[in-house]
Amino acid sequence: MNKKEEPMTIGDSIAQANIVDISSDSDGYYESQISEKHQFVSELPTPSDQVKSRNGFDYVDEGYMRWRLNQHYPIWSWEIMKYETLGDKAIVVHGRLKIVDEGVTRSFDSVAAHRIAVLRSGNGYVDLGNDLKAANSDAFKVAVNRLCNVADDVYRKQYVDKTLSKQQFEKILSMIAQMDTKDAKQIESALNSGRIHKDNYDDVMSKLKVSKENDNE
């Protein structure tokens, strides 16, 4: 088994970035900002022309992942921590992605392997350089998906949050305050149980407004 352990780094802008001390985030501001951003990125639909398929599995190319990464997490670096060959069967890459996420430095390690292509004669390899690049690309894409939520819909990691925003929640509370006690309790119960969510928010608000107009007549 051959090993190579000298790190190789792509991107050096993290060193110059303004980093936040997360230990001072007593009110949870940065945690909230990070959570909201990741949910937003996760829910972004991947353009259909960027989704490809191989052996029954959907995937996107590294170029798309880099484009999204540069859009939403422009300060980042990718470092190959180690790569090794498993005999003449596969080459394995261990990489580390670092990003500045709303002022907070975060990282994720990923490992990927790629089969080594052997000449038909059985003597020698087709292109070990390309095999290494392929393993590195796969490791990079795994890290971008897991750490940054890019292409969550393609890799089936997506969870669409239907919870009302703070503003939507407060608007319904404001409407409830102007209703009769019995009706108000029913709406409040639905609100607190999650039966009122982003998908039906507009319909609920429309009905509440109509109800209010009828009461004022």
C-alpha positions in Angstrom: 0.0 0.0 0.0 1.5 3.3 -1.1 0.8 6.5 0.8 1.3 10.2 0.2 0.6 12.4 3.2 1.8 15.9 2.2 -1.2 18.2 2.3 -2.1 20.1 -0.9 -4.3 23.2 -0.5 -6.6 25.0 -2.9 -7.5 28.5 -1.8 -5.9 30.6 0.9 -8.4 33.4 1.5 -9.5 32.0 4.9 -6.4 33.3 6.5 -7.3 36.9 5.5 -11.0 36.6 6.5 -12.5 38.3 9.5 -13.3 35.4 11.8 -16.0 35.5 14.5 -15.3 34.1 18.0 -18.4 31.8 18.3 -17.9 31.4 22.0 -19.1 35.0 22.4 -22.3 34.3 20.6 -24.4 34.2 23.8 -27.7 35.2 22.1 -27.3 32.7 19.3 -27.2 35.3 16.6 -24.6 33.6 14.4 -26.0 30.1 15.0 -29.4 31.4 13.8 -27.8 33.1 10.7 -26.0 29.9 9.8 -29.0 27.7 10.2 -31.2 30.0 8.1 -28.6 30.2 5.3 -28.1 26.5 5.1 -31.8 25.9 5.0 -32.0 28.4 2.1 -29.2 26.7 0.2 -30.6 23.3 0.9 -34.0 24.2 -0.6 -32.6 25.7 -3.8 -33.6 23.4 -6.7 -30.8 22.1 -8.8 -31.4 22.9 -12.5 -32.5 19.8 -14.3 -29.9 20.3 -17.0 -27.2 20.0 -14.3 -28.4 16.6 -13.0 -26.8 13.6 -14.5 -27.2 9.8 -13.9 -24.8 6.9 -13.6 -25.6 3.4 -12.6 -29.1 4.5 -11.4 -27.7 7.3 -9.2 -28.2 11.0 -9.8 -25.2 13.4 -9.4 -23.9 16.8 -10.4 -20.5 17.7 -11.8 -17.8 19.4 -9.7 -18.1 22.6 -11.7 -21.7 23.1 -10.5 -20.7 22.4 -6.9 -17.9 25.0 -7.2 -20.2 27.5 -8.7 -22.7 27.2 -5.8 -19.9 27.2 -3.3 -18.5 30.4 -4.7 -22.0 31.9 -4.7 -22.9 31.2 -1.1 -19.6 30.5 0.7 -17.0 32.4 -1.3 -14.3 32.1 1.3 -13.2 28.5 1.3 -10.3 26.1 0.9 -9.9 22.5 -0.1 -6.9 20.5 1.2 -5.9 17.0 0.3 -4.8 15.6 3.7 -3.7 12.2 2.3 -4.0 10.0 -0.7 -3.1 6.3 -1.1 -3.4 3.4 -3.5 -5.0 0.2 -2.4 -2.7 -2.1 -4.3 -3.6 -1.7 -8.0 -7.3 -1.7 -7.3 -8.2 1.8 -6.2 -6.9 5.2 -5.2 -8.3 6.9 -2.1 -8.3 10.6 -1.3 -8.9 12.1 2.2 -9.7 15.8 1.8 -10.8 18.7 4.1 -13.1 21.5 3.1 -12.9 24.7 5.2 -15.4 27.6 4.8 -16.1 30.9 6.5 -19.8 30.6 7.3 -21.4 33.8 8.4 -18.0 34.8 9.9 -17.5 31.4 11.5 -14.8 28.9 10.3 -16.2 25.4 9.8 -14.7 22.3 8.2 -15.6 18.8 7.0 -13.4 15.8 6.2 -14.4 13.4 3.4 -13.0 10.3 1.9 -13.6 9.0 -1.6 -12.1 6.2 -3.7 -11.8 5.7 -7.5 -11.0 2.5 -9.3 -7.6 2.4 -11.0 -8.0 1.9 -14.7 -5.6 -0.9 -16.0 -4.4 -1.3 -19.6 -6.2 -4.2 -21.5 -2.9 -6.0 -21.6 -2.8 -6.0 -17.8 0.6 -4.5 -17.8 0.5 -0.9 -16.5 -2.2 1.7 -15.9 -4.2 3.9 -18.2 -3.7 7.2 -16.3 -3.1 7.3 -12.6 -3.3 11.1 -12.6 -6.9 11.0 -13.9 -7.8 8.4 -11.3 -6.4 10.6 -8.6 -8.3 13.6 -10.0 -11.6 11.6 -10.0 -11.1 10.5 -6.4 -10.3 14.0 -5.4 -13.4 15.4 -7.2 -15.7 12.9 -5.5 -14.3 13.7 -2.1 -14.7 17.4 -2.8 -18.3 17.0 -3.9 -19.2 15.0 -0.8 -17.7 17.6 1.4 -19.5 20.5 -0.3 -22.8 18.7 -0.1 -22.5 17.6 3.6 -21.0 20.9 4.9 -22.7 23.4 2.7 -26.0 21.6 1.7 -25.4 22.2 -2.0 -27.5 19.9 -4.3 -29.3 18.4 -1.3 -32.2 17.6 -3.6 -30.0 15.5 -5.9 -28.3 13.6 -3.1 -31.5 13.1 -1.2 -30.4 15.1 1.9 -33.0 17.8 1.6 -35.6 18.6 4.2 -38.0 21.4 3.3 -38.8 23.4 6.4 -42.5 24.4 6.3 -42.4 26.2 9.6 -43.8 29.7 9.5 -41.3 32.5 9.7 -41.4 34.8 12.7 -43.1 37.5 10.7 -45.8 35.1 9.4 -46.4 33.8 13.0 -46.8 37.3 14.4 -49.2 38.3 11.6 -51.5 35.4 12.5 -51.2 36.2 16.2 -52.2 39.8 15.3 -55.3 38.5 13.5 -56.2 36.2 16.4 -56.1 39.1 18.8 -59.0 40.7 16.9 -61.2 37.5 16.8 -63.9 36.1 19.1 -62.5 34.0 21.9 -63.8 30.6 20.6 -62.5 31.1 17.0 -59.3 32.5 18.3 -58.6 29.4 20.4 -59.2 27.2 17.4 -56.7 29.1 15.2 -54.2 29.4 18.0 -54.4 25.6 18.5 -53.8 25.0 14.8 -50.9 27.5 14.9 -49.1 26.0 17.8 -49.6 22.4 16.6 -48.0 23.2 13.2 -51.2 22.6 11.2 -50.7 26.1 9.9 -47.5 26.2 7.8 -45.9 27.9 4.8 -47.9 25.8 2.3 -51.3 26.9 3.7 -50.4 30.3 5.2 -51.8 32.4 2.4 -55.1 30.5 2.4 -55.4 30.9 6.2 -54.7 34.6 6.1 -57.2 35.1 3.3 -59.9 33.3 5.3 -59.0 35.3 8.4 -59.2 38.6 6.5 -62.6 37.7 5.1 -63.9 36.7 8.5 -62.7 40.0 10.0 -64.4 41.9 7.2 -67.7 40.1 7.8 -67.5 40.8 11.5 -67.0 44.5 10.8 -70.1 44.7 8.6 
